[in-house]
Amino acid sequence: MIRIGVLGGAGSVGRYALGYLAETEKFAIEAASRSITASCGMFSCGMDNVSLTDLDVNDKTALGEFISRNDIVLNLVPAAVFSGTETARLCAEKSTPLVDAGTAQGYEAIGGNCIYSAGALPGFSAPLAVYAAEGFDSISSFTHISSMSGVFSFGAAYDYLEGVAGSSSQENVRQLRGAEIPFVGEGDMTSYSDRETEYVRRRLGAEGTHYISFGGSETSSLLKRAAMTFGSDKNGSAKKLVEMSRMYSIKANEHFAFVIEINGYKNGGVKTETLVLKADSSQSLTGICAGLCTEMAAENLNSTGVFSFSEFAETPLYSRYMPYFIEKLGKNRHIIMLERFDMSVEELCEESSGEI
């Protein structure tokens, strides 16, 4: 049986990835984190294929031994705690395939077998857009909305703020206040552009807009304030964002959703379709996506090469595994909706009014 080592298994994302992998009953799993034996006992009960190991990732010797005794490693430790590239170097030295939910640059230069950005956003957001466009003869435009609401973990807050701080300034940022999002409700949306969104535009061969929404105006204001201080106090800004998100979070509204509208030609006629994927939280969707990537990598040991999950559609694995990913997500208890509609986002808002 293939052995999978999960770093950060006790975290808010790690728990979902661990749960997904354990439920496949395909692997022997070693979950590691600082004091995991104390923090994870309650949710690891009944997982006969999971063992728990207390591990400080800053202990290079212990980390190396952990990597050596597993056939593949899933890294879910936030970059603010330990650099993903350091884990990648150790895995490459030991010829151990790596799946990493992090987005740190430099994985290609390290080599080995590594799938990075193996989460939801960035990550599954891009191949889902490619999947939404399948069957179209040509695409004239698209709209991609990522909507989330809930409490930030420290790792998620740090990664988000780091991405904002590292992005290039944009002259044509669009802000839509009080916009209606299907099956979500009202939210403030901001357009954005990064490496992943540029890839989607190239892949679909059409101009489109990516929007991101973090709930109401309070959350948007918090994000702006935290981003302004991130350059001078990274950890402090991330911690402040976590505290403020807890204060303003409304549990009933927690979700993570992708809403993708595709406009173009299909079967000789003009066509508009909208794909909706909605999960009960950002942590659950990120963890499940990381688990799916790890399952795929484990079934193709030492043959994946190095690539970003955002560009999954460029690999031969896409045609084999994307239908499987969609099937597994559709059946997962944390996925509220995964459905394609023959209408625009605007029409879907009218149709779905009252169905949040």
N, C-alpha and C positions, 0 to 999 in steps of 0.2 A: 504494500500500500504506500502511495506517495505521501511523504511527510511535508506539511506546510507549516512554516513558522510565521506567526503573525505578531509583528512589533506594534505596540500600542493597542493591544487587544482589550484593555480595560477602558479605553476612551469612548467618547460619545459616538464616534463613527465606528471604531473597532468592534464594539459590541454587535452591531448589525452585520458587519462583514463576517465576524466569527459565527454568528447565528446562521447566516446563509450557508457558509462553507460546511458547518457541522451537519446541517439538515440534508446536504447532498449525500452524506454517508459514503463518500468516495475516498476520503482522506483521513490520515492521522494528523491531528493539528496540535501544535504547541503554541499557546498564546502567552506572550511575554509583555510585561510592563512593570513599572516600579510598584511594588506591593500589590501585585495582581491577585495573589492568593487570598488576600484579605478583602479586596474590593470586588472580586468577580465570583466569589463562591456562590452567591445567590442566583446568578443567572446562568452559571455553567452546570448547574445541577441537571442531570439527565443527559448531558452531552458526553456519552461514553468515549467518543473519539477525540476528546479535547483534554490536554494536560496543561497545567498552569505553571509558569516559571517567573519568579521575581527577577527582574533584570534592569540594571541601569545602563542605558545605551551609551553613556559616556565612558563606561568601562570597556575599552576596546578589546581586551582579552576575552571577557565574557561574551561580548557581542560577536566576536569572531567564532567562538565555540558554538554559539547559538546558530549562526549561519551554516557552519560546517555540518551540523547534525541534521539539517533539514534539506530537502530536495529543492525547495523553492521558498522564497521569503516575500511576504506582503508587508510593506512598511506603511504604517498609518501614524507614525510619530510626527507631530507638527514640526515644520522647519524651525520654528522659534525655540524648540527644545533641543533638536539635534539635526544637523544638516543631512538632507537626503542624499546629497552627492557623496558624503562620507560612507553611508551605508552602501551606496552603489559601488564604490571603489572596493570595499571589502567583499561584496558579492562577486564582482568581476574577478578579483584575485583568487577566489575559491571556486570559480566557475559555477556559481549558484544563481539561477535565474531570479530576477527581482521584479515585483510589481509594486509601484509606488504611487500613492494618491497625490503626492506632492508635485509641484510644477517647476522645481529648480532647474536652471539651465545647466548644460554640460554633460548630460547623460550620454549623448552620442559620442563625445570624445572619450568617455570612460570605456565604452564598448560592452561586450558581454551580451546577455539577453535581458532586456529590461523594457517593461511597459510603464511609462510614467503618465502623469495627469490622469490616473486611473480612478476618477471619481465621477461626480455628476456635472459640476461646473467649476473649472473647465473639465472636459472629459466627454461624458456621454452626450452632452448638449450638441456637439457637432455631428457625430454619426446619426443621432436621432433626426437631425435636419436632413441629412442625406437620405435616410429611410423615408421621411415624410414626402420627399420629392420623387420617390420611385414610381415609375409608371407614366410620368409626364414625358411628352415628346420634346418639349422645350419649356423653359421657365422664364417668365418675364420679370417677376419680382417676388420677394418674400418678406415676411415679418416674423421675427423670432423673439418671443417674450419669455424671460426667466423671472418667475415670481416666487418670493420666499418670505416667510414670516415665522418668527420664533426666537429662541434664545441662542445667541452666539456662543460657541465654545471658544476657549482662548486660541486654539489652533486655527479655527475658522476665521475668527476676527483678525488674527495676525496675517493670515494668508490673503484675506480680502484687502486689508489696508496696504499690504506690500504690493499687491497687484495694482491698486489705484495709484500709489506713489510711483510705481515704475512705468506706468503707461504714459505715452506721449500726450502732450496737450492737444485738445481738439477744438477747432474753431466752430464747428457746426453741431455741437451737442444739443439734442432736443430734450426738453423736459415737458412731460405731460402730467399735469396735476389732476388728481381725481379721475384718472382713466378707468374705464370698466374693463375688467379682465374676466373672460369666461370661467365659470365654476370657481372663481376666487373672490370676485367682488371689486370694490373700488380701491385703487392704489395709485401712488405717484410713480411714474415710469421715467427713466433716464436712458437715453441712447448711449451706447459705448462701443468702442472698437479696440480689439487686441489681436494677438496672433491667431487665436481660434476663430474669431469672427471673420478675419480676412481669409482664412482657409475656407470657411463655408461659402463665402462669396465666390472664390475661385472655383470651388468644386461644383457649385450649382450653376455657375456661368451667368449669374444675374446679380443686379444690385438689390440690396435688401438692408433692412435696419434691425439691429439687435437692441432690445430694451431690457433693462433690469429693474425690478421693483422689490423693495424691501418692506412693503406694507404701507402704513400711513405716513403722514407728514412728520410725526415725531421721530420715527426711525430714520427717515431720510436726513433729517436735521442732525441726528446723532452721528450718522456716518460721515457727514461733511465735517463736523467738528473734530472727530477722531482722526480723519485723514489729514487735517491741517497740522496736527501736532505729531503725526507719526514719524516724520523725518528726524525730529529732535529727541523723541522718547517713544521708541517702538513698543517695548513691552508695556509701558504705562498707558499708551493709547489703546492697545489691544485689551488690556485689563479693564479700562474705563468703558470701552464699548460693550464688553461682556456684562458689566454691572448695570449699565443703562438699558441694555436689551432685556435683562431680567426685570427691570422696573416697569418697562412699557409693554412687555409681552403679554398677550392674551392667549391662553392655551387653546381656546376653542378655534382661534384663527390660524394656528400653526399649520404650515404646509410647505411644500416645495413643488412648483409646477413649471412645465415647459408648454408653451402654446405656440405652435408653428403654423403660420399661414403660407401656403404655396399658391402662386398665381401663374398660369401658363396655358399650354395647349396639351390636350390629352385626347387620344383617339380622334384627332382631327378637329376638335372643338375647343373653345375657350373653357377653362376649368379653374375653379378655386376650391381648395381643400384645406382643412385645418386639423392638425393632429394635437391632441391634448394628453399629456402625461402628468398626473398629479399624485404626489406621495404625501404621507402624513407628516413628514419633516425632512429638512435638508440632510440631517445626519443619517436617516434611514436610507434615503435614495443614494447618498454618497457611499455608504457602507455596502449596500447591495451591489452597486456598480463595481466597487473594488473587489467584492467577492466573485462576481461574474468574470472579471478580468483574470483573477487568480485561477479560477477553475479552468478557463481557456488556456492559460499559460502552462498549467500543470499537465494538461492533456497534450501539450506541444513542447515538452521540455527541451531546452537548448536549441530551439529552432525558430523562436519569434524574432530574434534580432532586437534592435533598439528602436522604439517608436512611441510617439505620444498617442494616447487613447483618443485624443481629439481627431487624429488623422487615421483612425482605425479603418476607415473606408478605403484607404489606399493600399491596404494589405490583402493578401489572399484569404486571410482569416475572416474577413468581413462577410463574404457570401456564405461561408459555412456557419458562422456563429451569430450573426445579427438576428436571423429569425428565431434562434434559440433564446437569445437575450430578451427579445420582445415577448416570447411565450412565457419565460420564467417571470419576468416583471409583471405580466398580466395576471399571473396566478398568485403573486406574493401578497400576503395579508397587509403589508404596509403601503401597497399601491392602491389608491382610491379610484383612479381612473386611468385607462390607457385606451384611447378610442380615436378614430378618424371620422371627421364630419365633412359632408359635401356642402360646405358653406364657409363664408368669410368669418373673421373674428367678430366683426360688427354684428353680423347676422346671428352668430352663435351667442353673443351677449344677450340679444333680444330673446333668443330661443331658450337660453338657460337661466333666465332671470328667476330668482327664487330657489335655484338648485345648488346653492353653495354648500 
